Every structure is written in C-alpha cells, then in structure tokens.
Amino acid sequence: MHAKQFFGITVLDKNVKAVGKVEDIDIDTETGDVTSLIISLNKGLFSNDAIEVEFENIDTIGDYILLDTEIVKEEEVEEEDEEPEKVTVEVEEE
C-alpha cells in the first residue's frame, strides 16, 4: 500500500465504531516505516480535533483501518457522567 492511499480512509475502533479519517501519517525517515497515523475525529462540520494513533494499535488495514483500542470522544464521556433522567410510568389496571 502506498502512503497516499492511507489518506481519507475511515478509522474504526475495536467496537467497530467510526471515529474519524486518516489525515496524516508519521514516517520514520531512517527506516521508512510508518510509526503512527493522525486521525481527524468525527466531531462536527468545523471541528479540527485530531489524535495520533501508534502503528502498533492498528489491528487491520483494508477498506477501513480497524484499531485494537476504544476511542472515547469527550462528549460521550460528559454524557456518561450525567445522571440519567428519572421517568415515572403510570400503568392503568384493567
């Protein structure tokens, strides 16, 4: 696979949840090996948040890149921290 073929590939975490697309790659100039991928996160239209994923955290490369780790977005962490809303349900007896 050529380096330019990495750009734009959708990246999935270990739960097969789309986390973003490959934006850039980091290459060791001495060996020519890919050391990490820079992934732009799926956050919003004008968001430019990105993370760096080490090459050893990549499980499979093909039509998608599958990671062997889970990527948790900040907004998901905030939602999990919130207490669930309590709901009361009334049941009519017949």
Order of alpha helices (4+ residues) and beta strands (2+ residues): beta-beta-beta-beta-beta-beta-alpha
